[in-house]
């Protein structure tokens, strides 16, 4: 009996410690409960027969240089993820606008919505017009890079320059033979999202297997949305935007860009949508950002390529000081 109790003690202690762990945070359907680093404002409008609100940060510098920068988040990110870049840009004199797109973070999650990069770009343009910004530098990360490219194609006169940070969609997955996944299947997958699955995906795909404690805040932010009372609506909107990203490539239109463009590419990134559905031989050829970045730079007239050899999908999160210095340098180039 003494031997059996001795064997059980480690398991009992583990269970006790686990029971003492705090419950994971849960946030409302518009990320209520998660604090952003700057005051959140809202742009209200009608879209597809539904009233919606687009949350955004509008950070004005103490000493303005007369220029504005728009920061567009990725699919697994929010406006708040740009916090170090916002601080650096504002300190340098830029007015900084960081929106949460409809369907994401602190913005509305419509019950029924047909998502397109064109519409998200139009929403962003309308927001900027509503606050008196007629021209700005457009910075886009991940999915936000696809959106930023679409914005520059639609509104070249309103785009001072285009800066793409590890944008997804530097390859056309469906044209390469990656299978399509239905919205219903995407929704079923999204409902399984947790802090553990988010971390595993980001560590593997974004950060080359590495992890730093400061990344956890952004995992908890997303996990709290999925764990909160709006989880079904959050998952449904994410399923719709996944289908949008897969079926609406921008890469074929890169030669049509007429805006000064810079690509910031973390070389360890391996992001590719629906990779899990692809045959093994194709999987090995997807998401090779070192080559994809160079191909994109050749396709865009006059583009500048900045490579971060030791970084992955989110240079602004992994190495904020280095990234922000490079961003400011390119914003000031040729002026």
C-alpha positions, 0 to 999 in steps of 0.5 A: 500500500505504501508503494502504491501511494508513493507512485500516486503522489506525483500524479496527485500533485500534478492534478492539484497544481493543474486545478490551481491554474487560473482559468483562461481569460475569455473576451466578448465578441468584439474583444471586450475585456482585452485592453488595447494600448491606445483608445479605441474609436469606431466608424459606424456604417451600413454594409450588406444590409447590416449595421456594423462598426469598424474599430480603429486606433488613431494615434497622433504624434506630439510633433506632427510631420504632416504624414500618415501611416495605416497599419493593416493587421493579419488574419491571426492578429489585431490592431493592438499587435502593432503597438511597438510600431505605433509608438515608434511611428508616432514618436517620429511624427507620423499620425498612425491609423490601425483599424480592426477589419470587419469580422475581426477583433474589436470590430463587428462580426456580421451574421451574414457577410460576403467577404472580399479584399475589395470590400475591406479595402473600400471600408478602410478607404471610407474610414480614412476619408471620414477622419480627414486622411486623403493620402497615407503610407499603407503597411500590411502584414500577413493577410493585411499584406494582401489587403494593402496590395488590393488597396494600393491597386484600387486607390493608387492616388491615396497610397503614398507608398506600400510596405508589405510585411511577410504578406500571405498570398505571394503564391496562388495556392489554388493555381498550384493545386492546393485543394479548396476547403469549404466554409463549413469545413473551415467553420468546424476547424475554427470551432476547435481553436484554443490557446494550445492550437494557436500557439502550436501553429504559430510556433511551428509556422511563424517562428521556426519552432522557437518561442518567446514569452512575449508572444503569449499575449497575442495567443491569449488575445485570440484564444479569449475571443474563441473561448468567449460568448461570441465563439460561434460568430467569431468562428463563422466570420473567420471561416468566411475570411479563410475562404476569401484569402484562398480564393482571391489572390492578388499576386497576379496583379503585382505588375500593375502596382504603381506605388513605391513598394517595399517588402519586408520578409522574415526568411523563416516564415513558412505560411501557406493556406490549406497546406495540410490538404496538399499532397506531400510533394506539393507541401514541400514547395509551399510557403518558401518565403526566401524565394517568394519574396524575391519573386514578388520584388521582381514582379513589382516595378522598382520594389525594394526587398528587405530580408530578415535572415533570422526572423519569421512571419512577424518581424514586428513582433519578434524583433520590434526595434530592428523592424521599426528602424527598417520601417522608418528608414523606408518611409523616409526613403527618396524624400 
